[in-house]
Amino acid sequence: DYEEGTFEPTLVNDGSSTYNVRQGHYIKIGNVVTIHTKTTINTRSGGSGTTGITNLPFAMRASSPSQQTFHLVGNNNWDTNYGNSNITGYASAGSSIIYFYYNSGSNLNGISIGDIGSSGEVYVAGSYITS
């Protein structure tokens, strides 16, 4: 079972923000899906809470493993500098959203759309298991 295609990732909790770029590419082999995305904000308006990407090409499996982590990077246009923090994407089993987090000491904190800001870019890469 092999499939390859594209999708348009969307940031959650983004208020009424607009985008310059929403690109996603996936490869599915069996029940393993590998994604690579780029999202560039054009204008940011409102939004609150932890942001992340949704509109994944396949739903994540609802059973074990119960969490998936994803590689996450941003460009230097972010409004908040997380240069000394580990940033990551995280999704729970059965979820269709990869939420964005950063480490502050021993705490894991959500990244908001305001942290990314206007003209910020977000790149997400990783693999997950689907049913």
C-alpha positions as CSV (number, residue, x, y, z in Angstrom):
1,D,0.0,0.0,0.0
2,Y,1.7,3.2,-1.2
3,E,0.2,6.6,-1.7
4,E,1.7,10.1,-2.2
5,G,0.0,13.4,-2.3
6,T,-0.5,17.0,-1.1
7,F,-2.7,18.7,1.5
8,E,-3.2,22.2,2.8
9,P,-2.3,22.5,6.6
10,T,-4.3,25.1,8.5
11,L,-3.3,26.6,11.9
12,V,-5.8,26.1,14.7
13,N,-6.8,28.8,17.1
14,D,-5.6,31.4,14.6
15,G,-8.6,33.8,14.8
16,S,-9.1,35.2,11.3
17,S,-5.5,35.1,10.2
18,T,-4.7,34.8,6.5
19,Y,-1.8,32.8,4.8
20,N,0.7,33.3,2.0
21,V,1.6,29.6,1.9
22,R,-0.1,26.4,3.1
23,Q,1.8,23.5,1.6
24,G,1.8,19.9,2.8
25,H,3.2,16.8,1.2
26,Y,2.7,13.2,2.5
27,I,3.8,9.7,1.7
28,K,1.8,6.8,3.1
29,I,3.3,3.3,3.1
30,G,1.0,0.8,4.8
31,N,-0.2,2.5,7.9
32,V,2.7,4.9,8.3
33,V,2.2,8.5,7.1
34,T,5.2,10.9,6.7
35,I,4.4,14.6,6.4
36,H,6.3,17.7,5.5
37,T,4.6,21.1,5.7
38,K,5.2,24.8,5.3
39,T,2.8,27.4,6.5
40,T,3.4,31.2,6.2
41,I,1.2,33.7,7.8
42,N,0.2,36.8,5.8
43,T,-1.7,38.7,8.4
44,R,-2.5,37.7,12.0
45,S,-5.8,38.8,13.5
46,G,-7.0,37.5,16.9
47,G,-6.7,33.9,18.0
48,S,-5.8,32.5,21.4
49,G,-4.7,29.2,22.9
50,T,-2.2,26.7,21.7
51,T,-1.9,26.6,18.0
52,G,-0.9,23.7,15.7
53,I,-1.7,22.3,12.3
54,T,-4.8,20.4,11.3
55,N,-6.2,19.1,8.0
56,L,-3.9,16.1,8.0
57,P,-4.3,13.7,5.1
58,F,-5.2,10.8,7.4
59,A,-6.4,10.5,10.9
60,M,-4.0,9.3,13.6
61,R,-4.6,5.8,15.0
62,A,-6.7,6.0,18.1
63,S,-4.7,3.2,20.0
64,S,-1.1,2.8,21.1
65,P,1.3,4.4,20.7
66,S,-0.7,7.1,22.4
67,Q,1.5,10.1,21.4
68,Q,3.4,11.2,18.4
69,T,6.1,13.9,18.3
70,F,7.0,16.0,15.3
71,H,10.0,18.1,14.3
72,L,9.0,21.8,14.3
73,V,11.0,24.9,13.2
74,G,10.1,28.5,12.6
75,N,11.8,31.3,10.7
76,N,13.3,34.5,12.2
77,N,10.0,36.4,11.6
78,W,8.4,35.0,14.7
79,D,7.2,37.6,17.3
80,T,8.6,35.5,20.2
81,N,12.2,34.2,20.2
82,Y,12.3,30.6,21.2
83,G,16.0,30.3,20.2
84,N,17.0,28.8,23.6
85,S,14.0,26.5,23.9
86,N,13.2,23.2,22.4
87,I,10.1,23.5,20.2
88,T,8.1,20.5,19.1
89,G,4.9,19.3,17.6
90,Y,2.8,16.9,19.6
91,A,-0.3,14.9,18.9
92,S,-2.3,12.5,21.0
93,A,-3.7,9.2,19.7
94,G,-6.9,9.7,17.6
95,S,-6.1,13.4,17.2
96,S,-6.2,15.2,13.9
97,I,-4.2,18.2,15.3
98,I,-0.4,18.5,15.8
99,Y,-0.1,21.1,18.6
100,F,3.0,23.3,19.0
101,Y,4.9,23.5,22.3
102,Y,8.2,24.8,23.7
103,N,10.2,23.8,26.8
104,S,10.7,26.3,29.6
105,G,12.8,24.6,32.2
106,S,10.9,21.4,33.0
107,N,7.6,22.8,31.8
108,L,6.0,22.2,28.4
109,N,4.1,25.3,27.2
110,G,1.8,25.9,24.3
111,I,2.8,28.2,21.4
112,S,0.1,30.6,20.4
113,I,-0.6,32.2,17.0
114,G,0.6,35.5,18.6
115,D,4.0,33.9,19.3
116,I,4.3,33.2,15.6
117,G,3.0,36.6,14.6
118,S,2.5,38.1,11.2
119,S,4.7,36.8,8.4
120,G,6.0,34.0,10.6
121,E,6.7,30.6,8.9
122,V,6.2,27.2,10.4
123,Y,7.7,24.0,9.2
124,V,6.6,20.6,10.5
125,A,7.9,17.2,9.6
126,G,7.4,13.7,11.0
127,S,5.6,10.4,10.8
128,Y,2.6,9.0,12.5
129,I,0.5,5.8,12.4
130,T,-2.9,5.7,10.9
131,S,-5.6,2.9,11.2
